[in-house]
Amino acid sequence: MAEIVLGIGTSHSPLLTFEAEMWLERAEEDRRNEALTLSDGRTLTYDALLAERGPVRGEESGKAHLSRQADRTQAALTRLADAIEAADPDIVLVVGDDQEELFGPSNTPSIAIYCGAEIVMRPLGEHLLAPPDWMRQALTGYAMDTAHRFPGAADFALALAERLMDDEVDLGICATVEDPDRSAFGHAFGFIAQRLLKGRRVPMLPLLLNTYYPPNVIRPGRCYDIGKKLAKAVAGLPGGERVAVVASGGLSHFVTDPELDLGVLDALRTGDAEWLRSVPMAALRAGSSEILCWVLAGGAFAHLAHRWSDYVPVFRTPAGTGIGLGFGIWGGAKAGTG
């Protein structure tokens, strides 16, 4: 029977695709952002956030501190990549969000599975005129500089979709990318292929969540329950495939919330299903909504022992804007401690 043998959680922020010097450029974007979402459900401008909180993260938003964090995150990503290589899965099932890359306003399923033989990336790098350096490097790190193609897991995905439907999980299905210049796969999936698979042609199976766009954003409790059903469905397939499940995205952004992020990581580490099922929707808006990918994946690899995790709270500005970068390993070859 098939089996989920490895669980991985990783952020996929643009910060992870370039050097720390460019992290400060993103800080300028924060200062211009007029819709910074907080975990209590409010939306503020940067000036309003600074007036409310004061410059409480001054030292942490300095170049020296950010450079140390950049080194730490790259070491974490290498550790994740090594764990995948050591586990040697036959299929890497990636739970990620879509941000108008494959889907759009005319068709935004709450949850969809890709059953195609080939995953084609959207080549945004070929169409943007004079993008800033940070964006150009990010698109390369996301495999979105051109229409890269990665192997899918069509037969396995179709069989998995059938089992999930039998278990009352209503899925959207997609199986082809007809015109990558108009719609194709995005950063949540390209980052995994580019950074964590290290160029190896391991079949990838995308499970796409709508986390960004109301009204049909999937709820945390439903995410976790589907994750459990996903594990059951994989275990019911007869082929003997070894599957790695990867949560791609998160954690809190664009106002970093260590309390929320560490709560997610601790609940995944200890197997606290009720905490994960009850994350308030007010905290899951904009980029922070990608936490839902971790919740679903956490349900899928709940049977695996936690091996290692790390958390890097990035504060790009004195007011505390930035992102919480999380990384974790469950099951697989023992990845050490720390």
Secondary structure, DSSP 8 states (H G I E B T S, - for coil): --EEEEEEEE---GGGGS-GGGHHHHHHHHHH-S-EE-TTS-EE-HHHHHHHH-STTTGGGSHHHHHHHHHHHHHHHHHHHHHHHHH--SEEEEEEE-SSSS-BTTB--SEEEE--SEEEB--GGGT-SS--HHHHHHHHHTTTTTT-EEE--HHHHHHHHHHHHHTT---EEE---S-TTTS-B-HHHHHIIIIISTT----EEEEEE--SSTTS---HHHHHHHHHHHHHHHHT-TT--EEEEEEES-SSEEE--HHHHHHHHHHHHHT-HHHHHT--GGG--GGGGGHHHHHHHHHHTTTS-EEEEEEEEEE-STT-EEEEEEEEEEESS-----
